[in-house]
Amino acid sequence: MGTPSREAPLTAANNIQPFFVLHKASAGAAASVSSPATSRARRRIEVSQPSSPNPKSAKRPRDDDDEGDMELYEQLRLEAFHCTWSKIQSTINEVLRGINLKLFDQVLRWVQESFSAIRSITRPCPAEIQQPCPLLTDVICRKIPTAFVLTKNAEFVDDVTTFRDLMDHLESNGCHLAKLSATELSSKNGVGGCLRSLLRQLLSDVPDVADVSALASWYCKGDNYDQPIIIIIDDLEQCSGDVLGELVMTLSEWVIKIPIFFVMGIATTLDAPRKLLSSEALQRLDPCKLTLGSPSDRMNALVEAILVKPCAGFCISHEVAVFLRNYFFRHDGTITSFISALKLACSKHFSVEPLSFLCMGMLEEDSEVAAISYFHHSTMFAIFLLLLPARTYTSVSLIF
């Protein structure tokens, strides 16, 4: 009778189930049930288990998988941000180009009319153009057509984009383009530095001595002839009046031979040229005054195109939109800062919200591909969330 009672614990110990839970017993209970039979059974269980010298090694594959998943979804969110912002940026460019297109067409029309007016006076041949002495001494024939563009921008940063697009518009319509910055029109560089910069932008081979005669020789060759040369000065108020005045006096002697026109940006008031240039230099200009749309009009157009009518599936809250708009009107006043703040909000959204990349599946043009992509990534991420501890995914925000 004693033998079966000793073998019963061995039979129960050897009957190991696939899943079991071990509870730590009290010290007294452990001492009372301890026996040689249970010790032998415990040794058998330990022998049957795979040896693991490092208890953390069993968790490493799981941790590596989690890190790989996190890197995957981080990459997906980054791609979604770049795709979304590229659509927003394209919409911004289209809106601003549409607003500025009216001004660009006015400038182009003014260029064509001024060029026709100069050619109606005389049409010099290449040999006459390269002569050092002027063809005509009439004061009217030595006036440079100049368009003063009032931008009304509080900061110069917004003018950079406007005049860059204007240059592209004029160049696409056959004009020769050159740009002189306020740094080049400074006392440090002088009029010689301005002419050198002008020649570098137009000529492939710039002579050692910068002179207008080199520009005249270039203008007589091939397709260069019979097209106006437009010099863009986007920030008139920051230029040196003496250097700009000397440049005007120099180029006005060649205006009949070389049709050179000025387009000057003014941010404050149309009286700025009178305050900056001498009366003699002003007499060598044939002014035309043009005005760009106000910054508030451009701001309202952007708000309507981007925020009121979301263009890329990305929206910001009403409070954030009101804050950006009020900051624009009360403090900064630049479109560039508004766009930068909007881009920061967009990048913050995609970096913080775990499921933000899923919105891209609903914006793709191919609905079949979108559905497959959406199902694939959402299923993978749902499985990933289920594998996380409860305290981790219960705090995840699913707003996207």
C-alpha positions as CSV (number, residue, x, y, z in Angstrom):
1,M,0.0,0.0,0.0
2,G,3.0,2.3,0.6
3,T,4.4,1.9,-2.9
4,P,1.4,3.3,-4.8
5,S,1.2,6.3,-2.5
6,R,4.9,7.1,-3.3
7,E,4.4,6.7,-7.1
8,A,1.2,8.8,-7.4
9,P,3.0,12.1,-7.0
10,L,5.5,11.0,-9.7
11,T,2.7,10.3,-12.1
12,A,1.1,13.7,-11.5
13,A,4.4,15.4,-11.8
14,N,5.3,13.8,-15.2
15,N,1.9,14.7,-16.6
16,I,3.0,18.2,-17.8
17,Q,0.4,20.3,-19.7
18,P,1.2,22.7,-22.6
19,F,0.1,25.7,-20.5
20,F,0.4,26.0,-16.8
21,V,0.8,28.7,-14.1
22,L,3.2,28.3,-11.2
23,H,2.3,30.1,-7.9
24,K,4.8,30.7,-5.3
25,A,3.8,29.0,-2.1
26,S,4.5,30.1,1.4
27,A,7.6,29.0,3.2
28,G,5.7,26.8,5.6
29,A,3.7,25.0,2.9
30,A,6.7,24.4,0.8
31,A,8.5,22.8,3.7
32,S,5.5,20.6,4.5
33,V,5.0,19.2,1.0
34,S,8.7,18.8,0.2
35,S,9.7,15.2,-0.4
36,P,12.3,13.2,-2.3
37,A,9.7,12.3,-4.9
38,T,8.8,15.9,-5.7
39,S,12.5,16.8,-5.8
40,R,13.1,14.2,-8.4
41,A,10.1,15.4,-10.4
42,R,11.3,19.0,-10.3
43,R,14.7,17.9,-11.5
44,R,13.0,16.1,-14.5
45,I,11.1,19.2,-15.4
46,E,14.2,21.4,-15.3
47,V,16.1,18.9,-17.5
48,S,13.3,18.8,-20.1
49,Q,13.3,22.6,-20.4
50,P,15.7,24.1,-23.0
51,S,18.8,25.6,-21.4
52,S,18.9,29.4,-21.4
53,P,22.0,30.8,-19.7
54,N,20.7,34.4,-20.3
55,P,17.0,34.8,-19.3
56,K,16.8,38.0,-21.5
57,S,17.7,36.1,-24.6
58,A,14.2,34.8,-25.0
59,K,12.8,38.3,-25.3
60,R,15.3,39.6,-27.8
61,P,13.5,38.3,-31.0
62,R,10.3,39.9,-29.8
63,D,12.1,43.2,-29.0
64,D,13.8,43.1,-32.4
65,D,10.4,42.6,-34.2
66,D,8.9,45.5,-32.2
67,E,11.8,47.8,-33.2
68,G,11.5,46.7,-36.8
69,D,7.8,47.5,-36.8
70,M,8.4,50.9,-35.2
71,E,11.0,51.7,-37.9
72,L,8.6,50.6,-40.6
73,Y,5.7,52.8,-39.4
74,E,8.0,55.7,-38.8
75,Q,9.2,55.4,-42.4
76,L,5.6,55.2,-43.6
77,R,4.7,58.4,-41.6
78,L,7.7,60.2,-43.1
79,E,6.7,59.2,-46.7
80,A,3.1,60.3,-45.9
81,F,4.3,63.7,-44.7
82,H,6.4,64.3,-47.8
83,C,3.5,63.3,-50.1
84,T,1.0,65.4,-48.2
85,W,3.2,68.5,-48.0
86,S,4.1,68.3,-51.7
87,K,0.4,68.5,-52.5
88,I,-0.1,71.4,-50.1
89,Q,3.0,73.2,-51.6
90,S,1.7,72.7,-55.1
91,T,-1.6,74.2,-54.1
92,I,0.1,77.2,-52.5
93,N,2.2,77.8,-55.6
94,E,-0.9,77.6,-57.9
95,V,-2.8,80.1,-55.7
96,L,0.1,82.6,-55.5
97,R,0.8,82.2,-59.2
98,G,-2.8,82.8,-60.0
99,I,-2.9,86.0,-57.9
100,N,0.4,87.3,-59.4
101,L,-0.4,86.3,-63.0
102,K,-2.4,89.5,-63.5
103,L,0.6,91.6,-62.5
104,F,2.9,89.5,-64.7
105,D,0.8,90.0,-67.7
106,Q,0.7,93.8,-67.1
107,V,4.5,93.8,-66.9
108,L,4.9,91.7,-70.1
109,R,2.5,94.0,-71.9
110,W,4.4,97.1,-70.7
111,V,7.7,95.5,-71.9
112,Q,6.2,94.8,-75.4
113,E,4.8,98.3,-75.7
114,S,8.1,99.9,-74.6
115,F,10.1,97.8,-76.9
116,S,7.9,98.7,-79.9
117,A,8.1,102.4,-79.0
118,I,12.0,102.3,-79.0
119,R,12.1,100.4,-82.3
120,S,9.7,102.9,-83.8
121,I,12.3,105.6,-83.3
122,T,15.2,103.7,-84.9
123,R,16.2,100.2,-85.7
124,P,20.1,100.1,-85.6
125,C,22.0,97.5,-87.5
126,P,24.7,95.5,-85.7
127,A,27.5,97.7,-86.9
128,E,25.8,100.8,-85.5
129,I,25.1,99.1,-82.2
130,Q,28.8,98.4,-81.5
131,Q,29.8,102.1,-82.2
132,P,30.9,103.8,-79.0
133,C,29.1,107.1,-79.7
134,P,25.3,107.3,-79.3
135,L,23.1,107.3,-82.3
136,L,20.8,110.1,-81.0
137,T,21.4,112.9,-78.5
138,D,17.7,113.6,-77.9
139,V,16.9,113.5,-74.2
140,I,13.7,111.5,-74.8
141,C,15.7,108.8,-76.5
142,R,17.9,108.3,-73.5
143,K,15.2,107.4,-71.0
144,I,15.2,103.9,-69.7
145,P,11.6,102.4,-69.4
146,T,11.2,101.5,-65.8
147,A,8.4,99.7,-64.0
148,F,8.0,100.4,-60.3
149,V,6.2,97.5,-58.7
150,L,4.6,98.3,-55.4
151,T,4.5,95.0,-53.4
152,K,3.2,96.3,-50.1
153,N,5.0,93.4,-48.3
154,A,6.1,94.0,-44.7
155,E,9.2,91.9,-45.3
156,F,11.5,91.3,-48.3
157,V,11.2,87.5,-47.9
158,D,7.8,87.4,-49.8
159,D,9.2,89.5,-52.7
160,V,11.8,86.9,-53.5
161,T,9.2,84.3,-54.7
162,T,7.2,87.0,-56.5
163,F,10.1,88.3,-58.6
164,R,11.5,84.8,-59.2
165,D,8.2,83.8,-60.8
166,L,8.1,87.1,-62.7
167,M,11.5,86.4,-64.2
168,D,10.3,82.9,-65.3
169,H,7.2,84.5,-66.8
170,L,9.2,87.1,-68.8
171,E,11.9,84.6,-69.8
172,S,9.3,82.2,-71.2
173,N,8.0,85.0,-73.4
174,G,11.4,85.6,-75.0
175,C,13.0,88.3,-72.9
176,H,16.6,88.4,-71.7
177,L,16.7,88.4,-67.9
178,A,19.3,89.6,-65.3
179,K,18.9,90.3,-61.6
180,L,20.8,92.7,-59.5
181,S,20.5,92.4,-55.7
182,A,20.8,95.1,-53.1
183,T,24.2,93.6,-52.2
184,E,25.5,94.1,-55.7
185,L,24.1,97.6,-55.8
186,S,26.1,98.7,-52.8
187,S,29.0,101.1,-52.3
188,K,31.4,98.3,-51.8
189,N,30.9,96.8,-55.3
190,G,30.3,100.1,-57.1
191,V,28.9,100.3,-60.7
192,G,31.8,98.2,-62.0
193,G,30.6,95.3,-59.8
194,C,27.0,95.7,-61.1
195,L,28.1,95.6,-64.7
196,R,30.3,92.6,-64.1
197,S,27.3,90.7,-62.5
198,L,25.1,91.8,-65.4
199,L,27.6,90.4,-67.9
200,R,28.0,87.1,-66.0
201,Q,24.3,86.4,-66.2
202,L,24.0,87.1,-69.9
203,L,27.4,86.4,-71.5
204,S,29.0,83.0,-71.6
205,D,32.5,84.5,-71.8
206,V,32.9,87.6,-69.5
207,P,35.8,89.9,-70.4
208,D,38.3,91.0,-67.8
209,V,37.1,94.6,-68.0
210,A,33.4,95.0,-67.5
211,D,32.1,97.4,-70.1
212,V,28.7,98.1,-71.8
213,S,30.4,97.6,-75.2
214,A,30.9,93.9,-74.4
215,L,27.1,93.7,-73.8
216,A,26.5,95.4,-77.2
217,S,28.7,92.9,-79.0
218,W,26.8,90.0,-77.4
219,Y,23.4,91.6,-78.2
220,C,24.3,91.7,-82.0
221,K,24.8,87.9,-82.2
222,G,22.3,85.4,-83.4
223,D,19.1,85.1,-81.4
224,N,20.1,87.7,-78.9
225,Y,19.2,90.5,-81.2
226,D,15.7,92.1,-81.3
227,Q,14.7,91.0,-77.8
228,P,14.6,93.3,-74.8
229,I,16.9,93.0,-71.8
230,I,15.1,93.2,-68.5
231,I,17.0,94.0,-65.3
232,I,15.2,93.0,-62.1
233,I,15.9,94.9,-58.9
234,D,13.6,93.4,-56.3
235,D,14.5,95.5,-53.3
236,L,15.0,99.1,-54.3
237,E,14.9,100.6,-50.8
238,Q,18.0,98.7,-49.8
239,C,20.2,99.7,-52.7
240,S,22.8,102.5,-52.7
241,G,21.3,105.5,-54.4
242,D,24.7,106.7,-55.7
243,V,25.6,103.4,-57.3
244,L,22.1,102.9,-58.8
245,G,22.1,106.4,-60.1
246,E,25.5,105.9,-61.8
247,L,24.3,102.7,-63.4
248,V,21.2,104.4,-64.7
249,M,23.3,107.2,-66.2
250,T,25.6,104.7,-67.9
251,L,23.0,102.5,-69.4
252,S,20.8,105.4,-70.6
253,E,23.4,106.2,-73.2
254,W,22.9,102.8,-74.8
255,V,19.1,102.4,-74.5
256,I,18.4,103.0,-78.2
257,K,21.1,100.5,-79.3
258,I,20.4,98.0,-76.5
259,P,16.8,98.0,-75.3
260,I,17.4,97.7,-71.5
261,F,14.4,98.0,-69.2
262,F,14.3,98.2,-65.4
263,V,11.7,96.4,-63.1
264,M,12.2,97.6,-59.6
265,G,10.3,96.3,-56.5
266,I,9.2,98.8,-53.9
267,A,7.8,97.6,-50.6
268,T,6.8,100.9,-48.9
269,T,5.7,103.7,-51.1
270,L,6.0,104.9,-54.7
271,D,7.9,108.0,-53.5
272,A,10.9,105.8,-52.6
273,P,12.7,106.4,-55.9
274,R,12.5,110.2,-55.5
275,K,14.1,109.9,-52.0
276,L,16.8,107.5,-53.2
277,L,17.9,108.8,-56.6
278,S,19.2,112.2,-57.7
279,S,17.1,114.4,-59.9
280,E,19.5,113.8,-62.8
281,A,19.1,110.0,-62.5
282,L,15.3,110.3,-62.2
283,Q,15.2,112.3,-65.5
284,R,16.8,109.3,-67.3
285,L,13.9,107.0,-66.3
286,D,10.6,106.6,-68.0
287,P,8.5,105.4,-65.1
288,C,5.4,103.1,-65.1
289,K,3.7,102.3,-61.8
290,L,2.2,98.9,-61.1
291,T,0.8,97.4,-57.9
292,L,0.8,93.8,-56.7
293,G,-2.2,92.4,-54.8
294,S,-2.2,93.1,-51.0
295,P,-0.7,90.6,-48.6
296,S,-4.1,90.2,-46.9
297,D,-5.7,89.2,-50.2
298,R,-3.0,86.6,-50.7
299,M,-3.4,85.3,-47.2
300,N,-7.2,85.0,-47.5
301,A,-6.8,83.1,-50.8
302,L,-4.4,80.7,-49.2
303,V,-6.6,80.1,-46.1
304,E,-9.5,79.3,-48.4
305,A,-7.6,77.0,-50.7
306,I,-5.7,75.1,-47.9
307,L,-7.7,75.2,-44.8
308,V,-11.3,75.8,-45.8
309,K,-11.1,73.4,-48.7
310,P,-8.5,70.8,-47.6
311,C,-6.3,70.0,-50.6
312,A,-4.4,67.0,-49.2
313,G,-6.5,65.4,-46.5
314,F,-4.7,67.4,-43.8
315,C,-6.5,69.9,-41.6
316,I,-5.6,71.9,-38.5
317,S,-7.9,72.8,-35.8
318,H,-9.9,76.1,-35.8
319,E,-7.9,77.5,-32.9
320,V,-4.6,76.9,-34.7
321,A,-5.9,78.5,-37.9
322,V,-7.2,81.5,-36.0
323,F,-3.8,81.9,-34.2
324,L,-1.8,81.7,-37.5
325,R,-4.1,84.2,-39.2
326,N,-4.1,86.7,-36.2
327,Y,-0.3,86.4,-36.0
328,F,0.0,87.2,-39.7
329,F,-2.2,90.4,-39.5
330,R,-1.0,91.7,-36.1
331,H,2.7,90.8,-36.0
332,D,4.6,89.2,-38.9
333,G,2.6,90.0,-42.0
334,T,4.6,87.6,-44.3
335,I,3.2,84.7,-46.3
336,T,6.5,82.9,-45.9
337,S,6.2,82.7,-42.2
338,F,2.6,81.4,-42.4
339,I,3.6,78.7,-44.8
340,S,6.5,77.7,-42.5
341,A,4.2,77.4,-39.5
342,L,1.8,75.3,-41.5
343,K,4.6,73.0,-42.6
344,L,5.7,72.7,-38.9
345,A,2.2,71.7,-37.9
346,C,2.0,69.2,-40.6
347,S,5.3,67.6,-39.7
348,K,4.3,67.5,-36.0
349,H,1.1,65.7,-36.9
350,F,2.8,62.9,-38.9
351,S,5.5,62.5,-36.3
352,V,3.2,62.2,-33.3
353,E,0.1,60.4,-34.5
354,P,0.8,56.7,-35.0
355,L,-1.9,56.1,-37.7
356,S,-1.5,59.3,-39.6
357,F,0.1,57.5,-42.6
358,L,-3.2,55.7,-43.3
359,C,-4.8,58.8,-44.6
360,M,-2.6,58.5,-47.7
361,G,-4.5,55.4,-48.8
362,M,-7.7,57.4,-49.2
363,L,-6.0,60.1,-51.3
364,E,-4.4,58.0,-53.9
365,E,-5.9,58.3,-57.4
366,D,-6.0,54.5,-58.0
367,S,-8.8,53.4,-55.7
368,E,-7.9,49.7,-56.0
369,V,-4.3,50.3,-55.0
370,A,-5.5,52.6,-52.3
371,A,-7.8,50.0,-50.8
372,I,-5.1,47.3,-50.9
373,S,-2.6,49.6,-49.3
374,Y,-5.1,50.8,-46.7
375,F,-6.1,47.3,-45.7
376,H,-2.5,46.0,-45.6
377,H,-1.1,48.7,-43.4
378,S,-4.1,49.0,-41.1
379,T,-4.2,45.2,-40.5
380,M,-0.5,45.1,-39.8
381,F,-0.7,48.0,-37.4
382,A,-3.8,46.5,-35.7
383,I,-1.9,43.3,-35.0
384,F,1.1,45.4,-33.8
385,L,-1.2,47.2,-31.3
386,L,-2.6,43.9,-30.0
387,L,0.8,42.6,-29.2
388,L,1.7,45.7,-27.2
389,P,1.1,45.8,-23.4
390,A,-2.3,47.3,-22.5
391,R,-0.8,50.4,-20.9
392,T,1.0,51.2,-24.2
393,Y,-1.8,51.2,-26.8
394,T,-4.6,52.4,-24.6
395,S,-2.9,55.9,-24.7
396,V,-2.5,55.9,-28.5
397,S,-4.4,58.6,-30.2
398,L,-6.1,57.5,-33.4
399,I,-6.9,60.9,-34.9
400,F,-5.7,61.3,-38.4
